Amino acid sequence: MITLKSKTAIAKMAHAGAQLAEMLDAVKEHLKVGADTLSIDRWIGQEIQRRGLVSLMKGYKGYQHVSCISVNDVIVHGVPSTTTILKDGDLVKIDVCASYNGYAADLARPYFIGQANPQAQRMVDCARRALEAGVRASKVGNRVSDISVAIQEVVEKDGFGIVRIFAGHGIGKRMHEDPEILNYGKPGKGAVLQPGMTFALEPMITMGGEDVVIDNDKWTARTQDGSWAAHIEDTVAVTAHGPQVLTR
């Protein structure tokens, strides 16, 4: 069941989202050659606490960190570690979810360490455009799958692969709520979008195939063919005046 949020609830989500957006802008100072991803996660944890937020990642199904940090061929759910050391040219994706006064926002951003590989940069640019297309489709009267189709069209036009076993989702009091929002599909399917619906939209695309393997830690999800992947995410509210992005 999709839960409609009040203006007060959306305002709380927007506060959480703005704090996360500021935090993931400031984290750039810590993304340097030689840094390990666990130290970055610890800094994020300190920031979440300092900003009066509550992590919804730490403790989720036993997960022990406040962020997922995914490097190069890792698509999503990369587990922070002292052994994952950032190198020049790496593509790093950081995903965080936290709540303010009981309502959550979910955000992911990609970053390059030093000089970007041109093809990887093209993939990241495509993921950003796909996200924007999904946001524009998040309007009253559309259906859930219209968001999926908007994302898919951008990605496939540019020739990148779409990861199909993970999806965007509803969000509110919990990190994951109904509905599931795939990054591919057919138009006109699913619930009709109404004011008060809130979604986490998150294109996950690859430079190669869509198949995924999971590491022994049971979290880290990589491309099976070793190709690099991009992930970007925003939390969006459907309103009578159009989509409202809550994480910028």
Secondary structure, 3 states (H helix, E strand, C coil): CCCCCCHHHHHHHHHHHHHHHHHHHHHHHHCCCCCEHHHHHHHHHHHHHHCCCEECCCCHHHCCCCEEEEECCEEECCCCCCCCECCCCCEEEEEEEEEECCEEEEEEEEEECCCCCHHHHHHHHHHHHHHHHHHHCCCCCCEHHHHHHHHHHHHHHCCCEECCCCCEEECCCCCCEEEEECCCCCCCCCCECCCCCEEEECCEEECCCCCEEECCCCCCEEECCCCCEEECEEEEECCCCCCEECCC
